[in-house]
């Protein structure tokens, strides 16, 4: 999602020591009560939960907290980074990679880790945390996204109109962006954005 929204002059950074299918640690960037995604948690409970869950992210490119704030001022006026990937015990250094964002005014959310795979990716070699806590966390986020989508007053008069609109989204590059998975990768994958 960040790859689509960032300015075209700014390159995404490599995750450095992170590799696909590695366990990633999430750290909070804001107090839970100041976010929509985690406002039902207390600070200590959320920190404890995020410390125990290991998150999975397949892309190797991302945006650091420093770049998010300093190089993308327009982006940081619309979105706030809620949490970041970090595998260092030194604490916050602004070199962490943005892991989740939410809109400042509008109910826009984006996560750089695979919430869906926590519940539905059941490969024996998937390196994904399927613990009870991980599933509860994933379900809370999924419920938030669905609940926010249901608040939209938009509805179609006919199912055929809805199908045409969905087909248009699938064929329109405005709603998806091609991003490289690896530093030297020639093949690109599509990152989708859903608008409700």
KAKA-V468105 format. One record per backbone hydrogen bond with DSSP energy under -0.5 kcal/mol. CO is the residue of the C=O (numbers start at 1). NH is the residue of the N-H. If there is no record, write none. Layout:
[[CO;NH] [CO;NH]]
//
This chain:
[[1;5] [2;6] [7;10] [9;11] [13;62] [15;17] [15;18] [19;22] [24;55] [25;86] [27;84] [31;34] [32;35] [36;39] [38;41] [42;46] [43;47] [44;48] [45;49] [46;50] [47;51] [48;52] [49;53] [50;26] [53;55] [54;129] [55;24] [56;114] [60;15] [62;13] [63;98] [64;68] [65;69] [66;70] [67;71] [67;72] [72;76] [73;77] [74;77] [74;78] [75;78] [75;79] [78;104] [80;102] [82;29] [82;30] [83;99] [83;100] [84;27] [85;97] [88;91] [94;66] [96;65] [97;85] [99;112] [100;82] [100;83] [101;110] [102;80] [106;108] [108;103] [110;101] [113;115] [114;118] [115;119] [116;119] [116;120] [117;121] [120;122] [123;126] [128;130] [131;135] [132;136] [133;137] [134;138] [135;139] [136;140] [137;141] [138;142] [139;143] [140;144] [141;145] [142;146] [143;147] [144;148] [145;149] [146;150] [147;151] [149;152] [158;162] [159;163] [160;164] [161;165] [162;166] [163;167] [164;168] [165;169] [166;170] [167;171] [168;172] [169;172] [171;173] [172;175] [173;176] [175;193] [177;179] [177;191] [179;189] [181;60] [182;185] [187;181] [189;179] [190;192] [191;177] [193;195]]
//
